[in-house]
Amino acid sequence: MRDPVQVLNALCEHSKVSAYRYERLYRILFNEEMFFIAYQRKYANQGNMTPGADGRTVDRMSIDP
């Protein structure tokens, strides 16, 4: 399995290219460590308490279903 930090860095770089087409993103969801690293990155940013598309903020994130 690929290193989650490298995957997130690659996704960040691709997000800067408007013509980039993401494929098979669902594969990332199988790596639980990816969620922990993404949470750390999001939680550390200013504005982390801004509700997302689902209306939730970072403090309501959980790995429990």
Secondary structure per residue as TSV (DSSP state, phi and psi in degrees):
chain	resnum	aa	ss	phi	psi
A	1	M	-	360.0	141.4
A	2	R	-	-70.9	153.1
A	3	D	-	-65.7	124.4
A	4	P	H	-58.9	-34.8
A	5	V	H	-64.5	-42.7
A	6	Q	H	-65.3	-39.6
A	7	V	H	-63.9	-47.5
A	8	L	H	-64.2	-38.2
A	9	N	H	-64.0	-40.8
A	10	A	H	-64.8	-42.6
A	11	L	H	-62.1	-38.8
A	12	C	H	-62.9	-44.5
A	13	E	H	-64.7	-42.3
A	14	H	H	-65.1	-29.6
A	15	S	H	-66.5	-18.8
A	16	K	T	-81.6	-11.1
A	17	V	-	-105.6	107.8
A	18	S	T	-63.0	-25.8
A	19	A	T	-87.2	-5.8
A	20	Y	-	-67.5	138.2
A	21	R	-	-113.8	117.1
A	22	Y	-	-77.1	140.1
A	23	E	-	-136.1	144.4
A	24	R	-	55.0	41.7
A	25	L	G	-65.7	-23.8
A	26	Y	G	-58.3	-26.3
A	27	R	G	-64.5	-28.9
A	28	I	G	-65.3	-31.3
A	29	L	G	-67.6	-14.2
A	30	F	G	-82.0	-11.4
A	31	N	-	-99.6	104.1
A	32	E	H	-61.7	-33.1
A	33	E	H	-61.9	-28.6
A	34	M	H	-59.4	-39.8
A	35	F	H	-66.1	-39.7
A	36	F	H	-65.3	-43.1
A	37	I	H	-68.8	-41.9
A	38	A	H	-62.3	-40.4
A	39	Y	H	-62.8	-44.4
A	40	Q	H	-60.7	-40.8
A	41	R	H	-67.7	-41.8
A	42	K	H	-71.8	-43.6
A	43	Y	H	-62.7	-32.7
A	44	A	T	-77.2	-12.8
A	45	N	S	-86.7	147.5
A	46	Q	T	-65.3	141.1
A	47	G	T	88.0	13.1
A	48	N	T	-68.2	-13.5
A	49	M	T	-94.8	9.3
A	50	T	S	-76.3	127.5
A	51	P	-	-61.2	142.5
A	52	G	-	-85.0	-166.5
A	53	A	T	-62.2	-28.7
A	54	D	T	-90.5	1.6
A	55	G	S	86.8	-1.2
A	56	R	-	-93.3	153.5
A	57	T	-	-106.3	171.3
A	58	V	G	-62.0	-27.6
A	59	D	G	-71.7	-10.5
A	60	R	G	-100.9	5.9
A	61	M	-	-70.7	143.7
A	62	S	-	-156.1	150.0
A	63	I	S	-86.6	-8.2
A	64	D	-	-78.3	140.2
A	65	P	-	-67.7	360.0
